Structures are given as structure tokens and as C-alpha cells.
């Protein structure tokens, strides 16, 4: 594995992050599948950044295989979106290949490549290519590349293992996407003379893959209709370009790759059948338990765009669903943590339409009630749900980053301790005084319905004012609710009456709350059922 030594792999991780940062706008712009939310470049960048940070944290002298595994594991824990989950599993498969593991089913990578690329036809490097000419089978190998001239055996095996692992991550693989590109790269690499230097094989394979990108994407009906390449395939090519640079000792790029599609907005039509919410979480179990199949099957019953990756006791789950609580419940095959829910088409990441991202505030709502995740997310919050494992600073940082905003208001909800709110690099976080579920609801309502402008500093001020004037009563017995409502309304006037309820409300109770609020000119807001905690929280602000 000398060609992919620790220094090369470290350079790959850092170079991939740099290259994706440059490519992000172009990749975001062509994101039309599985959901046209213009975030694949952003998700790939955040995923690879997690991997690169894990590599950077390794001590000097760490071996190559440990570096490769750290890159994959860091990407796994940082993975965003379907594309990030697939990319993290690709890296995990790559590391397995370097360790000597063959693909579970080697035929997969050889049988699914487009016919135009299946045979080792024109193996000479295209005009203007940086790759060396590749001989046909049976011809003598060319002189070795100075400095990086080891045979490509390890690279070929790693690419095959990576492609197989990426495909296994997705419950319902779609052709014409990043999965097809990964198969194509593996098949082309396997078609070369194994005596060739790794740099030669990588250069030739990537030239072929870039040339075939349009052909591959045309296999998918949505991409064919929109006349764009698959965004995930573009992101993977950027990452593999970075590997080639690392192997050849080429400096990191300073401009986007010239083959990337132009940065322009496309008329993105929504992909039919996708759920309104994205749910991502980590599931921890015993190291010898393989949860991939069971998790994929359970999540497929509640949503689509299902992807499950991981191993060694750590599994990262992704699904689009209309019922986030059901998805979180479906993942209860181990200890669940870092459960983040957001509206699929809400602003997030540094997307093209963020002309002035600093002007937009993000909102993170923390809750122990999965049943409220959809409500918070629909109001515009990134939701950090705490079903099992206590919140850590890493979990908070993940949710904050997913807002894509430079300034973020965080509602701790009584589930985030001080140790999880330590200062970290990244957005400025303003922690509001919302230490129970009702206060999180009230602050979210004020932020989302701000008369000034939702998602701005003024909206945050409106949330702070609402919390400051809030009067709260806890009710543990349903029969006491009417009296509690009447009691809390005897104080100074407010603007709204909010009732948070654990169980479904009967018609008579709902009518009483609405009538009491109307009698005092207040807007009634009924939120629930929470399925846990006090029977009712009643508040006036």
C-alpha cells in the first residue's frame, strides 16, 4: 500500500475539502435528485470536512490504514443528506479495500457500468489530459512515474470495494447517479494492466469518467429531463480528482475544476414521492451487530431516500419522511443520538440563494419529544431531538451548522446542559431562555411569525420579548385544565394563549380553550400531542 501511504491519504483528505469548497456552488446548482433542494455540494463539503478534521486530529506517525479509517469514520459522523451518507460509505469501502478486503460481490462493479465504458477500448489519454498513456493489455507498461510509481493493485481493489459499499448503503439504488459513476470508475480501473503505476490508472480512469458523466446521468429520467449531470456524481469526481492530486503530489487547487457545470439556477421540479422532512441520526449498538438491513427495512416503511451506513457499532441513518417521529422510532434498534430533523425545502447550507447569509438567523429547537419534531421543523427550525443519549457539544454543533446561518438562536428545551454549549468555531450562537418545552414552542412561534421578518435579528428579538412576558402554568390533571386556563388569563393582557398537550384533546376541551382565548382577544395555539411529560403546559404571552 506504499502508493497510498499516510502522507498521501492526509493530503487527499485536506485536498478533497479544499476542492469541494471550490466546487460547492456548481454542484449545488445541479442538484435535482432525489430532491431538488440545491444542497448536494454543501452536504458533500460538510461530510468531507468532518472526515478531514478527523484525519487532522490524528497524531503524527499514524499508519495509512488508520488514516483511511479515520477519514471514513469522521465523514460518517458528519454526513449530511443522502449524498453525504453515500460518500461516507464510499470512503469506508475504500478503506476496507486498502485493508485487503474484496468487494462483497465483485461482479456488481463490473456489470453495472454503462456499456460504452465496459470494455477497455480507447485507453490512450485524451488530448490535454494530465494522465499518462495507458497500454492495452499485453503491451509493455510505460516507465514509472517519478515519486509515485507503485503498481495500482491497491487502488483498483479500493475503488471496487468503495463502489460496492456505496451501493449497499442505499435501500433503493437508482441508476444514472453517483452509484453508477462509482461502478464505472471501478470497472475502468479493473480493466487496466495491473502493472501500471497508480497515478497512471487514476488519471486515465478519471478522464474517462468525466467524459462519461453526461452519458451516465442521461440514464436517469429526472436528470435527463433537466439536462444536468447528477450532483452526487460530480461531488464524487471532485473527491477522486483530489485523490489523483495527492498521489501525483500536485498542489491543492485554487479554482473550481474546469469540467464542473456552470453555476446557474435550474428550474428544479420537486421529486415526487419524497417526504417533507429529512431525518438523520446516529444509532449505536454492539460492534458485532449488523443493523444495515434491519434499519433500511424499518425506515423504508415510513419514508424514502433511505440510506444506512456504518459498522463497528455505529450506524448513520438518513430518510425523507412525512412523519419524523415514526422514523426516529423505527431507528430504535440501539441507542439513538444526534437526531436532526429539518424541512427538506427550508433554507440550509450556504446555497446559491444566500446572497447575504449573515443577514439570516438560523433557529435550533431542542426537544425530548419526537412527536413535536415535525411541528418545529415546519416552523423553520432545525430540530435536535433527544430520544436516548444525552446531548453533546458535537450534537449541538451539528444542528447549528445545518441551519447554514452565520448567527443562530438556540432553544435548549431543558435537554441541553451547559457542557454541551461550549464555544466552538463556526456560527455565533445565542442561547435563549427556553428551558422547557412550552418556552421552546412559544419562542419558535414568535421567531417564525415575527411581524418584522422571520429569520432575522428582529425575529430573534421578538422571540426574546415573548419569552420575557410569558406566564406559565403546568397542569397534570386534565380535569383541572379549564380552571388553569381561566387562572392564567386573569393576569396582564397578552397576544396569544398557548396550550401544549401530552394526549389528544377532546372537542370539549379544545372548544373551552378557544372560547377563553377569544373572550380576551387572544390567539389560541394548541400544540401536541407531545406523548410525554406533563398533561398540559399553559402559557400566555
DALIN-V58496 format. One record per helix or strand of 2 or more residues. SS is the DSSP state (H for helix, E for strand). FROM is the first residue (numbers start at 1). LEN is the number of residues. If there is no record, write none. Layout:
<<SS;FROM;LEN> <SS;FROM;LEN>>
This chain:
<<H;2;3> <H;6;24> <H;40;17> <H;64;15> <H;81;18> <H;107;5> <H;115;4> <H;153;16> <H;178;13> <H;198;20> <H;221;6> <H;231;18> <E;277;8> <H;292;9> <E;303;9> <E;314;8> <H;324;7> <E;335;9> <H;357;3> <E;361;7> <H;370;9> <E;382;4> <H;393;10> <E;407;5> <H;418;4> <E;428;5> <H;437;12> <H;457;12> <E;471;5> <H;478;11> <E;496;6> <H;507;13> <E;523;6> <E;536;5>>
